[in-house]
């Protein structure tokens, strides 16, 4: 009797934690799979080359060792890490005509993807503050944005990403999963994994949502306040050339922030009635594959 109960519990445990997941393929036919492989390989190599050139230029040119380019260097590292977390496995699956990813690899993918997405959001917020100080407090820029301040801000962004990823990954992969092992995404995404849980996950999902919402809302409010002050200061500049120069340094960053926030928020907060594998795939490509610079 005891052995039977033990075997039953062992069987339930094994079924609750699958050995692998099945990812969403880019296409159903072999020809389209190879076409998507070539397309995403080109995007991946272009992202690595572009960000590699940014890293090399900033590292080698001492004139670029200023806060804006230091943060851009970190953003390039985040972009390379983010795209390298999701795309290579999808490329391998397309080339080998498979959908499988191991449980351990899925957990690793989730952890690093959350690290990079969170760090990117925090770093974009820091870059908005840098623009605010440069435009609104230009006379005190050198004393506020010291080299120690740059490093501390970048470290805070990376640290926030690591801590947020650790909490989310630990909570998600401690849940028993009994709704199959098929994920409606081309990489391991947290909401897709939570859908497979067979336990009451509402409290955990609410806790994760609160943690993420507090961090995201804090960054969002800081971004909005920074740009409100920036635009007020720019509009007070008497010369049109001065206003154009100030706007040219801020608008590209604002466009990147808007694209990143809109795709992530719509992807995670859209009603279930709007959800479909094709739409989820498109949104995921926009915020995880398309370079943010």
C-alpha positions, -999 to +999 in steps of 0.1 A: +000+000+000+028+024+010+047+015-022+016+021-043+010+055-027+047+064-032+046+053-069+014+074-074+029+105-059+061+100-080+039+097-111+020+129-102+053+147-096+067+136-129+036+146-148+035+180-130+069+190-142+074+181-179+108+173-192+103+196-222+080+222-237+068+225-273+072+260-288+051+277-314+066+271-349+070+300-373+052+281-400+036+248-408+053+239-440+090+231-444+095+258-471+081+285-449+101+273-419+133+277-440+122+311-452+116+323-416+149+308-406+167+329-433+148+360-423+154+358-386+190+347-391+195+379-411+178+400-384+199+383-357+232+388-375+224+424-382+215+430-346+248+415-334+268+434-360+251+467-353+254+465-316+289+451-318+299+482-338+283+504-312+302+487-284+335+489-303+331+526-312+322+536-277+349+515-261+377+527-284+368+564-286+376+583-254+355+613-266+324+591-263+331+582-226+302+604-215+269+594-198+247+593-229+271+569-247+278+549-216+241+542-213+239+535-250+267+509-245+246+492-218+215+493-240+235+476-268+246+449-244+210+444-233+198+442-270+224+416-278+216+396-247+178+398-253+179+387-289+204+360-281+181+346-255+152+339-278+162+338-314+190+311-316+167+284-302+139+294-326+164+293-355+177+258-344+141+245-341+132+259-376+163+244-392+159+210-375+121+209-379+114+205-342+095+224-315+111+211-283+129+229-256+140+213-224+126+222-190+159+236-178+166+255-210+131+270-208+137+282-172+171+297-183+154+314-212+127+329-190+152+342-164+175+359-188+147+373-209+131+389-179+165+402-168+170+420-201+135+433-205+134+448-170+170+462-173+161+478-206+130+495-192+150+508-162+179+519-184+155+538-207+142+556-176+178+564-166+185+578-200+154+600-197+169+614-165+202+620-182+184+640-209+165+659-182+197+669-164+215+678-196+187+702-208+171+714-176+201+716-153+229+720-179+251+742-156+251+714-130+254+685-154+290+677-146+285+677-108+253+656-110+262+631-137+296+620-124+313+588-135+303+572-102+267+582-108+267+566-142+280+533-129+255+533-100+225+540-123+235+512-147+242+488-119+207+496-104+191+488-138+209+455-141+203+446-105+166+454-108+164+431-138+182+403-120+160+405-089+128+408-108+138+378-130+147+357-100+114+363-083+093+356-114+113+325-125+113+310-090+076+315-086+066+303-120+087+271-121+077+261-086+041+257-099+029+222-109+020+221-146-007+196-158-023+214-188+000+199-213+034+213-224+025+233-255+034+270-255+017+294-279+049+314-284+082+309-302+101+312-269+094+305-232+072+334-221+059+336-185+021+341-193+022+311-216+038+289-189+013+301-163-016+289-185-003+253-181-006+254-143-030+230-127-031+248-093-049+279-082-024+305-094-044+336-089-026+348-058+008+341-073-001+358-105-015+388-086+017+390-065+039+388-097+016+414-113+020+437-083+058+434-083+060+442-120+034+469-119+051+488-091+084+487-109+069+496-143+046+523-129+075+539-110+096+540-141+067+552-162+059+581-139+095+591-137+097+590-176+066+612-179+078+637-154+112+639-170+099+646-204+073+671-192+101+691-177+123+686-208+096+699-232+088+728-209+125+738-209+129+732-247+099+754-255+114+782-235+146+782-257+145+814-277+163+802-309+146+778-333+180+761-339+184+755-301+149+740-299+156+718-329+189+705-314+173+698-281+144+679-297+167+659-319+184+645-288+151+636-271+127+625-298+146+593-309+147+581-272+111+590-267+102+570-299+121+539-286+104+542-252+069+545-268+074+515-291+088+493-263+061+502-238+032+500-262+041+466-275+049+451-240+018+466-224-006+455-252+010+421-253+005+414-215-026+435-208-048+429-239-081+411-233-082+374-239-107+379-267-080+397-287-055+369-281-044+347-310-011+329-318-004+351-348-009+384-328+011+371-299+039+361-322+039+395-339+040+414-306+067+392-292+088+398-323+084+436-319+096+438-283+120+409-282+136+408-317+134+442-333+164+462-320+154+491-297+178+517-310 
